[in-house]
Amino acid sequence: MCIQDVALGLKISSNVVSFTVGTTAASILGVNSKRRSIVFLPPLAGTLTYSPNSIVVAGLGVNVTAGGSPIELSRDDIGQIIAESWFAIADAADRVGAVIESTLPEEIYDAAKRLKIG
């Protein structure tokens, strides 16, 4: 890691998105080409399943269970799929969930795009 990596990390902004979802898949994050990572936080109860596929099946995808640890996925881990829309489904009705979405500021995103990096 170099000083430029540290400086870039200081410029990334994060946003907490909370939602209520049941046994029907729901969109929780839209497409965002500036997204660098998503942290899936454990729900208060039950299990939530996340997927970039709108046809989410409970238990098949990124599963986060109450009392478990958060799961972080980044562009470095899974590539451009991090920027796609993300959907959630729960094991029961009215489960409350939250994710932390981290994005690059516009000027850094534009510079990286011009240089064909990131």
C-alpha positions as CSV (number, residue, x, y, z in Angstrom):
1,M,0.0,0.0,0.0
2,C,1.3,3.4,-0.9
3,I,0.4,6.9,0.2
4,Q,-1.9,7.3,-2.8
5,D,-3.9,4.3,-1.6
6,V,-4.3,5.9,1.8
7,A,-5.4,9.2,0.3
8,L,-7.9,7.4,-1.9
9,G,-9.3,5.5,1.1
10,L,-9.9,8.8,2.9
11,K,-12.0,10.1,0.0
12,I,-14.3,7.1,-0.3
13,S,-17.8,8.0,1.1
14,S,-20.1,5.5,2.8
15,N,-23.9,5.4,3.1
16,V,-26.0,3.2,5.3
17,V,-29.1,1.8,3.5
18,S,-31.8,0.2,5.7
19,F,-34.8,-1.7,4.5
20,T,-37.6,-4.1,5.4
21,V,-37.9,-7.2,3.2
22,G,-40.0,-10.4,3.3
23,T,-40.2,-13.6,1.4
24,T,-40.5,-11.8,-2.0
25,A,-37.3,-10.4,-3.4
26,A,-36.8,-6.6,-3.2
27,S,-34.3,-4.2,-4.8
28,I,-32.1,-2.7,-2.1
29,L,-29.4,-1.0,-4.2
30,G,-29.6,0.3,-7.8
31,V,-26.8,0.2,-10.3
32,N,-23.9,2.4,-9.3
33,S,-20.7,2.4,-11.3
34,K,-18.9,4.3,-8.5
35,R,-19.6,1.6,-5.9
36,R,-16.4,0.1,-4.4
37,S,-17.8,-2.2,-1.7
38,I,-20.9,-3.3,0.1
39,V,-21.0,-4.5,3.7
40,F,-24.0,-6.7,4.5
41,L,-24.9,-6.2,8.2
42,P,-26.5,-9.0,10.2
43,P,-30.3,-8.6,10.6
44,L,-31.9,-8.3,14.0
45,A,-33.7,-11.6,13.5
46,G,-33.6,-14.4,10.9
47,T,-31.6,-14.7,7.8
48,L,-31.3,-12.4,4.7
49,T,-30.0,-13.5,1.4
50,Y,-28.5,-11.0,-1.1
51,S,-27.8,-11.4,-4.8
52,P,-27.2,-9.3,-7.9
53,N,-29.8,-11.5,-9.5
54,S,-33.4,-10.2,-9.2
55,I,-34.6,-13.8,-8.8
56,V,-33.2,-14.3,-5.3
57,V,-33.8,-17.6,-3.6
58,A,-33.6,-17.7,0.2
59,G,-30.4,-19.4,1.1
60,L,-28.7,-19.2,-2.3
61,G,-26.5,-16.1,-2.4
62,V,-24.8,-14.0,0.2
63,N,-26.4,-15.2,3.5
64,V,-26.3,-13.1,6.6
65,T,-27.8,-14.4,9.8
66,A,-28.8,-12.6,13.0
67,G,-26.0,-12.8,15.5
68,G,-23.5,-13.5,12.7
69,S,-20.7,-11.3,11.4
70,P,-21.0,-8.7,8.7
71,I,-19.9,-9.8,5.2
72,E,-18.0,-7.3,3.0
73,L,-17.7,-7.7,-0.8
74,S,-15.5,-5.3,-2.7
75,R,-14.7,-4.6,-6.4
76,D,-11.3,-6.2,-5.7
77,D,-13.1,-9.4,-4.6
78,I,-15.8,-9.8,-7.2
79,G,-15.1,-7.3,-9.9
80,Q,-17.6,-5.2,-11.7
81,I,-20.6,-7.2,-10.4
82,I,-20.3,-5.0,-7.2
83,A,-21.7,-2.1,-9.3
84,E,-24.8,-4.0,-10.3
85,S,-28.3,-3.8,-8.7
86,W,-28.5,-5.8,-5.5
87,F,-31.6,-7.6,-4.2
88,A,-32.6,-9.2,-0.9
89,I,-35.0,-11.8,0.3
90,A,-35.7,-12.9,3.9
91,D,-36.6,-16.2,5.6
92,A,-39.8,-14.6,6.9
93,A,-42.0,-11.5,6.5
94,D,-40.9,-8.1,7.7
95,R,-37.2,-8.6,8.4
96,V,-35.2,-5.5,8.8
97,G,-31.8,-5.3,7.1
98,A,-29.0,-2.8,6.4
99,V,-26.0,-2.5,4.2
100,I,-23.2,0.0,4.0
101,E,-22.4,1.1,0.4
102,S,-19.0,2.7,-0.2
103,T,-18.5,4.8,-3.3
104,L,-15.8,6.9,-5.0
105,P,-16.3,10.7,-5.3
106,E,-17.2,11.9,-8.8
107,E,-13.8,13.5,-9.5
108,I,-11.8,10.3,-8.6
109,Y,-14.2,8.1,-10.5
110,D,-13.9,10.3,-13.6
111,A,-10.1,10.3,-13.4
112,A,-9.9,6.5,-13.0
113,K,-12.3,6.1,-15.9
114,R,-10.1,8.3,-18.1
115,L,-7.0,6.2,-17.1
116,K,-9.0,3.0,-17.5
117,I,-8.4,1.8,-13.9
118,G,-10.7,1.0,-11.1
